[in-house]
Amino acid sequence: MAQKKIDEEEIEEDLEDVRIDISGWEPKTLLGKKVKSGEITSISELLKSPVPVREVEIIDYLVPDLREEIIDVSRVQRTTDSGRRMRFRVVTAVGNTNGYIGVGEAKGKEAGQTIRKSIQRAKLNLKEIKRGCGSWECGCGDPHSIPFRIYGKSGSVRVTLSPAPKGAGLVSGEIAKKILNLAGIKDVWVHTEGHTRTSINFAFAVLDALYNTRRIKLKEKDINELGVISGPISKNE
C-alpha cells in the first residue's frame, strides 16, 4: 500500500509539467508553418486536412486550453535473460471540454517520461466530435448530450453511448466519465460489453464511439431539432 501511495504522489508531480512551452516554437513541418503563420487558424480547419499532424506544438498552439487526465498507469513485467524488467504502460486522455477529445497510450521505463509521451500521443490523436440532444425524454435542443445512439469498439470491448435527458449525468464507470467530461458531454448512458477491465481497450472504444458521431449524416431538419453541433459551441475556438 505504501508503494502505491508513493507512485501516486510521483504521478501527480509528473502531471504538473506536461505542457510544452511553445513560446520559442519553430515549426519543422509545412502544416506547422501554416499554423504559425496564421494560414490555419482553428483546430477544426486543421483536422479537415488530409495531412497528419506530426508536431504536438501545433495542437498546443491552436487549443491552449486542453486538459489532461491519466486514465490508467500499470506496471508491465518482462522476463529476459538478465532477469525481470519493469516497464510502465500509461493511458491518458486530453480534451478542451468543448467538442475535442484524444486518447493516447505509451510504454516506458520511467513513469514521468511515459506519461508525457502518452499525453503527446493523445494530443496528436485529437478528434472533433458531434454533440446534441437526442433524448426523447428531453428535447431541449442544447448540445449537452449526443444526438443519437452510437457504438464504438476496440479489441474485445464494445461500448454503446445513448442520449440522456438533461440532468441525468454521465451514467458510466470512471474511465468513460473522464473521457466524456473532457469531450464536453454532460449527460449520457453508457453500456459496455467484453473485457472492460482492459483500460486501454475501454478508453479507445469510448473514443471510437465519440468519433463515430461524425460518421452519421443527418438531414438539416434533424440537425436543428436535435441541436447538433460539431466541435465547440462558441465560434471562438
Phi and psi in degrees as GROMACS dihedral restraints (atoms count N, CA, C in turn):
[ dihedral_restraints ]
;  ai    aj    ak    al  type     phi  dphi    fc
    3     4     5     6     1   -63.9    20    10
    4     5     6     7     1   -41.0    20    10
    6     7     8     9     1   -61.8    20    10
    7     8     9    10     1   -39.9    20    10
    9    10    11    12     1   -63.6    20    10
   10    11    12    13     1   -40.5    20    10
   12    13    14    15     1   -64.6    20    10
   13    14    15    16     1   -42.2    20    10
   15    16    17    18     1   -61.5    20    10
   16    17    18    19     1   -43.9    20    10
   18    19    20    21     1   -61.2    20    10
   19    20    21    22     1   -41.6    20    10
   21    22    23    24     1   -65.0    20    10
   22    23    24    25     1   -38.6    20    10
   24    25    26    27     1   -65.5    20    10
   25    26    27    28     1   -40.3    20    10
   27    28    29    30     1   -64.1    20    10
   28    29    30    31     1   -40.3    20    10
   30    31    32    33     1   -64.4    20    10
   31    32    33    34     1   -42.5    20    10
   33    34    35    36     1   -61.5    20    10
   34    35    36    37     1   -39.3    20    10
   36    37    38    39     1   -65.5    20    10
   37    38    39    40     1   -40.0    20    10
   39    40    41    42     1   -66.1    20    10
   40    41    42    43     1   -30.8    20    10
   42    43    44    45     1   -70.5    20    10
   43    44    45    46     1   -22.6    20    10
   45    46    47    48     1   -68.9    20    10
   46    47    48    49     1   -18.0    20    10
   48    49    50    51     1  -132.2    20    10
   49    50    51    52     1    58.0    20    10
   51    52    53    54     1  -106.0    20    10
   52    53    54    55     1   -16.9    20    10
   54    55    56    57     1   -79.1    20    10
   55    56    57    58     1   135.2    20    10
   57    58    59    60     1   -82.6    20    10
   58    59    60    61     1   137.1    20    10
   60    61    62    63     1   -78.5    20    10
   61    62    63    64     1   114.2    20    10
   63    64    65    66     1  -103.9    20    10
   64    65    66    67     1     9.6    20    10
   66    67    68    69     1   -62.1    20    10
   67    68    69    70     1   -33.8    20    10
   69    70    71    72     1  -109.6    20    10
   70    71    72    73     1    24.4    20    10
   72    73    74    75     1   -67.0    20    10
   73    74    75    76     1   127.3    20    10
   75    76    77    78     1  -116.3    20    10
   76    77    78    79     1   106.2    20    10
   78    79    80    81     1   -58.2    20    10
   79    80    81    82     1   142.0    20    10
   81    82    83    84     1  -107.9    20    10
   82    83    84    85     1   -17.5    20    10
   84    85    86    87     1  -108.5    20    10
   85    86    87    88     1   160.4    20    10
   87    88    89    90     1   -61.8    20    10
   88    89    90    91     1   -39.1    20    10
   90    91    92    93     1   -63.4    20    10
   91    92    93    94     1   -42.1    20    10
   93    94    95    96     1   -63.7    20    10
   94    95    96    97     1   -38.7    20    10
   96    97    98    99     1   -66.7    20    10
   97    98    99   100     1   -36.3    20    10
   99   100   101   102     1   -66.6    20    10
  100   101   102   103     1   -36.0    20    10
  102   103   104   105     1   -69.8    20    10
  103   104   105   106     1   -46.9    20    10
  105   106   107   108     1   -65.1    20    10
  106   107   108   109     1   -33.4    20    10
  108   109   110   111     1   -81.2    20    10
  109   110   111   112     1   -12.0    20    10
  111   112   113   114     1    93.8    20    10
  112   113   114   115     1     5.0    20    10
  114   115   116   117     1   -68.9    20    10
  115   116   117   118     1   -35.9    20    10
  117   118   119   120     1  -112.1    20    10
  118   119   120   121     1   120.8    20    10
  120   121   122   123     1  -114.0    20    10
  121   122   123   124     1    -6.7    20    10
  123   124   125   126     1  -139.3    20    10
  124   125   126   127     1   153.8    20    10
  126   127   128   129     1   -67.3    20    10
  127   128   129   130     1   -32.1    20    10
  129   130   131   132     1   -62.2    20    10
  130   131   132   133     1   -43.7    20    10
  132   133   134   135     1   -65.3    20    10
  133   134   135   136     1   -39.8    20    10
  135   136   137   138     1   -62.4    20    10
  136   137   138   139     1   -44.5    20    10
  138   139   140   141     1   -70.0    20    10
  139   140   141   142     1   -14.9    20    10
  141   142   143   144     1   -80.5    20    10
  142   143   144   145     1   -14.0    20    10
  144   145   146   147     1   -73.5    20    10
  145   146   147   148     1   137.1    20    10
  147   148   149   150     1   -73.4    20    10
  148   149   150   151     1   -10.6    20    10
  150   151   152   153     1   -80.9    20    10
  151   152   153   154     1   125.6    20    10
  153   154   155   156     1   -67.5    20    10
  154   155   156   157     1   147.4    20    10
  156   157   158   159     1   -81.4    20    10
  157   158   159   160     1   123.4    20    10
  159   160   161   162     1  -107.0    20    10
  160   161   162   163     1   -17.0    20    10
  162   163   164   165     1  -113.4    20    10
  163   164   165   166     1   121.4    20    10
  165   166   167   168     1   -67.1    20    10
  166   167   168   169     1   -23.0    20    10
  168   169   170   171     1   -62.1    20    10
  169   170   171   172     1   -28.0    20    10
  171   172   173   174     1   -60.1    20    10
  172   173   174   175     1   -44.3    20    10
  174   175   176   177     1   -67.2    20    10
  175   176   177   178     1   -45.3    20    10
  177   178   179   180     1   -63.0    20    10
  178   179   180   181     1   -32.4    20    10
  180   181   182   183     1   -69.6    20    10
  181   182   183   184     1   -43.4    20    10
  183   184   185   186     1   -86.6    20    10
  184   185   186   187     1   -26.9    20    10
  186   187   188   189     1  -128.4    20    10
  187   188   189   190     1    75.8    20    10
  189   190   191   192     1   -70.6    20    10
  190   191   192   193     1   -13.1    20    10
  192   193   194   195     1   -99.8    20    10
  193   194   195   196     1    23.0    20    10
  195   196   197   198     1   -65.1    20    10
  196   197   198   199     1   140.3    20    10
  198   199   200   201     1  -110.8    20    10
  199   200   201   202     1   150.4    20    10
  201   202   203   204     1  -116.3    20    10
  202   203   204   205     1   145.5    20    10
  204   205   206   207     1  -137.2    20    10
  205   206   207   208     1   135.3    20    10
  207   208   209   210     1   -85.7    20    10
  208   209   210   211     1   120.7    20    10
  210   211   212   213     1   -84.9    20    10
  211   212   213   214     1   -42.3    20    10
  213   214   215   216     1  -161.0    20    10
  214   215   216   217     1   138.9    20    10
  216   217   218   219     1  -126.7    20    10
  217   218   219   220     1   121.0    20    10
  219   220   221   222     1  -132.5    20    10
  220   221   222   223     1   152.3    20    10
  222   223   224   225     1   -94.0    20    10
  223   224   225   226     1   133.9    20    10
  225   226   227   228     1  -118.1    20    10
  226   227   228   229     1   120.6    20    10
  228   229   230   231     1   -95.6    20    10
  229   230   231   232     1   138.5    20    10
  231   232   233   234     1  -132.3    20    10
  232   233   234   235     1   126.1    20    10
  234   235   236   237     1   -91.6    20    10
  235   236   237   238     1   123.9    20    10
  237   238   239   240     1  -122.4    20    10
  238   239   240   241     1   179.5    20    10
  240   241   242   243     1   -62.1    20    10
  241   242   243   244     1   -29.3    20    10
  243   244   245   246     1   -90.7    20    10
  244   245   246   247     1     2.5    20    10
  246   247   248   249     1   122.4    20    10
  247   248   249   250     1  -164.5    20    10
  249   250   251   252     1   -86.1    20    10
  250   251   252   253     1   137.7    20    10
  252   253   254   255     1  -117.6    20    10
  253   254   255   256     1   132.1    20    10
  255   256   257   258     1   -99.9    20    10
  256   257   258   259     1   129.9    20    10
  258   259   260   261     1  -131.3    20    10
  259   260   261   262     1   158.1    20    10
  261   262   263   264     1  -103.6    20    10
  262   263   264   265     1   143.1    20    10
  264   265   266   267     1  -121.1    20    10
  265   266   267   268     1   124.3    20    10
  267   268   269   270     1  -123.4    20    10
  268   269   270   271     1   133.2    20    10
  270   271   272   273     1  -116.4    20    10
  271   272   273   274     1   127.3    20    10
  273   274   275   276     1  -130.4    20    10
  274   275   276   277     1   164.6    20    10
  276   277   278   279     1  -136.1    20    10
  277   278   279   280     1   147.2    20    10
  279   280   281   282     1  -130.4    20    10
  280   281   282   283     1   150.2    20    10
  282   283   284   285     1  -170.4    20    10
  283   284   285   286     1   163.8    20    10
  285   286   287   288     1  -107.6    20    10
  286   287   288   289     1    11.9    20    10
  288   289   290   291     1    56.2    20    10
  289   290   291   292     1    25.9    20    10
  291   292   293   294     1  -152.3    20    10
  292   293   294   295     1    48.9    20    10
  294   295   296   297     1    99.2    20    10
  295   296   297   298     1     1.0    20    10
  297   298   299   300     1  -128.6    20    10
  298   299   300   301     1   135.6    20    10
  300   301   302   303     1  -150.1    20    10
  301   302   303   304     1   143.7    20    10
  303   304   305   306     1  -145.5    20    10
  304   305   306   307     1   149.0    20    10
  306   307   308   309     1  -127.8    20    10
  307   308   309   310     1   139.1    20    10
  309   310   311   312     1  -136.9    20    10
  310   311   312   313     1   157.5    20    10
  312   313   314   315     1  -139.4    20    10
  313   314   315   316     1   142.0    20    10
  315   316   317   318     1  -151.2    20    10
  316   317   318   319     1   156.5    20    10
  318   319   320   321     1  -124.9    20    10
  319   320   321   322     1   146.9    20    10
  321   322   323   324     1  -172.3    20    10
  322   323   324   325     1   172.0    20    10
  324   325   326   327     1   -79.3    20    10
  325   326   327   328     1   -33.5    20    10
  327   328   329   330     1  -112.1    20    10
  328   329   330   331     1   137.3    20    10
  330   331   332   333     1   -61.0    20    10
  331   332   333   334     1   -47.0    20    10
  333   334   335   336     1   -60.8    20    10
  334   335   336   337     1   -49.4    20    10
  336   337   338   339     1   -63.5    20    10
  337   338   339   340     1   -37.6    20    10
  339   340   341   342     1   -68.7    20    10
  340   341   342   343     1   -37.7    20    10
  342   343   344   345     1   -61.6    20    10
  343   344   345   346     1   -46.7    20    10
  345   346   347   348     1   -63.0    20    10
  346   347   348   349     1   -40.8    20    10
  348   349   350   351     1   -64.5    20    10
  349   350   351   352     1   -40.8    20    10
  351   352   353   354     1   -64.6    20    10
  352   353   354   355     1   -41.5    20    10
  354   355   356   357     1   -65.9    20    10
  355   356   357   358     1   -39.6    20    10
  357   358   359   360     1   -62.2    20    10
  358   359   360   361     1   -40.4    20    10
  360   361   362   363     1   -67.8    20    10
  361   362   363   364     1   -35.7    20    10
  363   364   365   366     1   -63.6    20    10
  364   365   366   367     1   -39.8    20    10
  366   367   368   369     1   -65.1    20    10
  367   368   369   370     1   -42.4    20    10
  369   370   371   372     1   -69.4    20    10
  370   371   372   373     1   -16.2    20    10
  372   373   374   375     1  -101.4    20    10
  373   374   375   376     1    17.4    20    10
  375   376   377   378     1   -62.3    20    10
  376   377   378   379     1   136.9    20    10
  378   379   380   381     1  -131.9    20    10
  379   380   381   382     1   150.8    20    10
  381   382   383   384     1   -95.9    20    10
  382   383   384   385     1   136.0    20    10
  384   385   386   387     1  -123.1    20    10
  385   386   387   388     1   167.4    20    10
  387   388   389   390     1  -102.1    20    10
  388   389   390   391     1   142.4    20    10
  390   391   392   393     1  -127.8    20    10
  391   392   393   394     1   165.7    20    10
  393   394   395   396     1   176.8    20    10
  394   395   396   397     1  -163.2    20    10
  396   397   398   399     1  -128.7    20    10
  397   398   399   400     1    87.4    20    10
  399   400   401   402     1   -97.2    20    10
  400   401   402   403     1     5.5    20    10
  402   403   404   405     1   -81.9    20    10
  403   404   405   406     1   129.1    20    10
  405   406   407   408     1   -69.1    20    10
  406   407   408   409     1   -16.9    20    10
  408   409   410   411     1   -81.8    20    10
  409   410   411   412     1    -9.1    20    10
  411   412   413   414     1  -117.2    20    10
  412   413   414   415     1   -80.0    20    10
  414   415   416   417     1    71.8    20    10
  415   416   417   418     1    25.6    20    10
  417   418   419   420     1   -76.3    20    10
  418   419   420   421     1   -21.7    20    10
  420   421   422   423     1    83.8    20    10
  421   422   423   424     1     1.9    20    10
  423   424   425   426     1   -90.2    20    10
  424   425   426   427     1   146.6    20    10
  426   427   428   429     1   -82.2    20    10
  427   428   429   430     1    58.9    20    10
  429   430   431   432     1   -92.8    20    10
  430   431   432   433     1   -12.9    20    10
  432   433   434   435     1  -132.0    20    10
  433   434   435   436     1  -147.1    20    10
  435   436   437   438     1  -114.6    20    10
  436   437   438   439     1   155.8    20    10
  438   439   440   441     1   -77.2    20    10
  439   440   441   442     1   -17.4    20    10
  441   442   443   444     1  -162.4    20    10
  442   443   444   445     1   166.9    20    10
  444   445   446   447     1   -69.5    20    10
  445   446   447   448     1   137.8    20    10
  447   448   449   450     1  -143.2    20    10
  448   449   450   451     1   154.2    20    10
  450   451   452   453     1  -119.5    20    10
  451   452   453   454     1   153.0    20    10
  453   454   455   456     1  -143.5    20    10
  454   455   456   457     1   153.8    20    10
  456   457   458   459     1  -145.7    20    10
  457   458   459   460     1   143.1    20    10
  459   460   461   462     1  -154.2    20    10
  460   461   462   463     1   119.7    20    10
  462   463   464   465     1    61.9    20    10
  463   464   465   466     1  -128.0    20    10
  465   466   467   468     1   -91.7    20    10
  466   467   468   469     1    -1.3    20    10
  468   469   470   471     1   -93.4    20    10
  469   470   471   472     1   130.8    20    10
  471   472   473   474     1  -122.4    20    10
  472   473   474   475     1   130.8    20    10
  474   475   476   477     1  -121.1    20    10
  475   476   477   478     1   135.4    20    10
  477   478   479   480     1  -116.8    20    10
  478   479   480   481     1   124.1    20    10
  480   481   482   483     1  -106.6    20    10
  481   482   483   484     1   127.3    20    10
  483   484   485   486     1  -120.9    20    10
  484   485   486   487     1   139.2    20    10
  486   487   488   489     1   -59.4    20    10
  487   488   489   490     1   140.0    20    10
  489   490   491   492     1  -124.3    20    10
  490   491   492   493     1   151.5    20    10
  492   493   494   495     1   -69.0    20    10
  493   494   495   496     1   158.8    20    10
  495   496   497   498     1   -59.5    20    10
  496   497   498   499     1   131.6    20    10
  498   499   500   501     1    99.1    20    10
  499   500   501   502     1   -12.5    20    10
  501   502   503   504     1   -70.0    20    10
  502   503   504   505     1   -30.6    20    10
  504   505   506   507     1    82.0    20    10
  505   506   507   508     1  -170.1    20    10
  507   508   509   510     1   -97.1    20    10
  508   509   510   511     1   100.4    20    10
  510   511   512   513     1   -87.6    20    10
  511   512   513   514     1    86.9    20    10
  513   514   515   516     1  -163.8    20    10
  514   515   516   517     1   176.9    20    10
  516   517   518   519     1   -76.6    20    10
  517   518   519   520     1   175.6    20    10
  519   520   521   522     1   -65.5    20    10
  520   521   522   523     1   -38.4    20    10
  522   523   524   525     1   -63.3    20    10
  523   524   525   526     1   -49.1    20    10
  525   526   527   528     1   -63.2    20    10
  526   527   528   529     1   -37.7    20    10
  528   529   530   531     1   -60.0    20    10
  529   530   531   532     1   -44.6    20    10
  531   532   533   534     1   -59.9    20    10
  532   533   534   535     1   -45.4    20    10
  534   535   536   537     1   -69.1    20    10
  535   536   537   538     1   -44.2    20    10
  537   538   539   540     1   -64.7    20    10
  538   539   540   541     1   -39.0    20    10
  540   541   542   543     1   -61.2    20    10
  541   542   543   544     1   -44.8    20    10
  543   544   545   546     1   -64.5    20    10
  544   545   546   547     1   -28.7    20    10
  546   547   548   549     1   -79.6    20    10
  547   548   549   550     1   -16.5    20    10
  549   550   551   552     1    94.4    20    10
  550   551   552   553     1    19.4    20    10
  552   553   554   555     1   -98.5    20    10
  553   554   555   556     1   130.3    20    10
  555   556   557   558     1  -105.9    20    10
  556   557   558   559     1   -27.6    20    10
  558   559   560   561     1  -136.3    20    10
  559   560   561   562     1   119.9    20    10
  561   562   563   564     1  -166.0    20    10
  562   563   564   565     1   150.0    20    10
  564   565   566   567     1  -102.8    20    10
  565   566   567   568     1   133.8    20    10
  567   568   569   570     1  -118.0    20    10
  568   569   570   571     1   127.8    20    10
  570   571   572   573     1  -120.3    20    10
  571   572   573   574     1   134.9    20    10
  573   574   575   576     1  -124.9    20    10
  574   575   576   577     1   153.1    20    10
  576   577   578   579     1  -139.0    20    10
  577   578   579   580     1   150.9    20    10
  579   580   581   582     1    97.5    20    10
  580   581   582   583     1  -163.2    20    10
  582   583   584   585     1   -84.2    20    10
  583   584   585   586     1    78.7    20    10
  585   586   587   588     1   -73.4    20    10
  586   587   588   589     1    -9.0    20    10
  588   589   590   591     1   -73.5    20    10
  589   590   591   592     1   -16.1    20    10
  591   592   593   594     1   -77.5    20    10
  592   593   594   595     1    97.3    20    10
  594   595   596   597     1   -57.9    20    10
  595   596   597   598     1   -41.2    20    10
  597   598   599   600     1   -64.8    20    10
  598   599   600   601     1   -43.9    20    10
  600   601   602   603     1   -67.7    20    10
  601   602   603   604     1   -38.3    20    10
  603   604   605   606     1   -63.3    20    10
  604   605   606   607     1   -45.9    20    10
  606   607   608   609     1   -62.2    20    10
  607   608   609   610     1   -45.2    20    10
  609   610   611   612     1   -72.7    20    10
  610   611   612   613     1   -25.2    20    10
  612   613   614   615     1   -69.2    20    10
  613   614   615   616     1   -40.2    20    10
  615   616   617   618     1   -64.7    20    10
  616   617   618   619     1   -43.0    20    10
  618   619   620   621     1   -61.6    20    10
  619   620   621   622     1   -41.6    20    10
  621   622   623   624     1   -62.0    20    10
  622   623   624   625     1   -41.5    20    10
  624   625   626   627     1   -63.4    20    10
  625   626   627   628     1   -44.4    20    10
  627   628   629   630     1   -63.5    20    10
  628   629   630   631     1   -41.9    20    10
  630   631   632   633     1   -67.6    20    10
  631   632   633   634     1   -30.6    20    10
  633   634   635   636     1   -66.9    20    10
  634   635   636   637     1   -14.4    20    10
  636   637   638   639     1   -61.8    20    10
  637   638   639   640     1   -24.8    20    10
  639   640   641   642     1   -81.4    20    10
  640   641   642   643     1   -15.4    20    10
  642   643   644   645     1   -85.0    20    10
  643   644   645   646     1   -16.2    20    10
  645   646   647   648     1   -88.7    20    10
  646   647   648   649     1   122.0    20    10
  648   649   650   651     1   -91.3    20    10
  649   650   651   652     1   134.3    20    10
  651   652   653   654     1  -119.7    20    10
  652   653   654   655     1   152.9    20    10
  654   655   656   657     1   -74.9    20    10
  655   656   657   658     1   156.7    20    10
  657   658   659   660     1   -57.4    20    10
  658   659   660   661     1   -37.2    20    10
  660   661   662   663     1   -62.1    20    10
  661   662   663   664     1   -44.4    20    10
  663   664   665   666     1   -67.5    20    10
  664   665   666   667     1   -37.3    20    10
  666   667   668   669     1   -59.7    20    10
  667   668   669   670     1   -43.5    20    10
  669   670   671   672     1   -69.9    20    10
  670   671   672   673     1   -43.0    20    10
  672   673   674   675     1   -67.7    20    10
  673   674   675   676     1   -36.9    20    10
  675   676   677   678     1   -91.1    20    10
  676   677   678   679     1    -2.1    20    10
  678   679   680   681     1    61.5    20    10
  679   680   681   682     1    39.5    20    10
  681   682   683   684     1   -74.6    20    10
  682   683   684   685     1   130.9    20    10
  684   685   686   687     1  -131.4    20    10
  685   686   687   688     1   150.3    20    10
  687   688   689   690     1  -113.2    20    10
  688   689   690   691     1   121.3    20    10
  690   691   692   693     1    85.1    20    10
  691   692   693   694     1  -144.1    20    10
  693   694   695   696     1   -77.1    20    10
  694   695   696   697     1   153.7    20    10
  696   697   698   699     1   -69.0    20    10
  697   698   699   700     1   -45.9    20    10
  699   700   701   702     1   -84.0    20    10
  700   701   702   703     1   149.5    20    10
  702   703   704   705     1   -73.0    20    10
  703   704   705   706     1   -20.1    20    10
  705   706   707   708     1   -83.8    20    10
  706   707   708   709     1    98.0    20    10
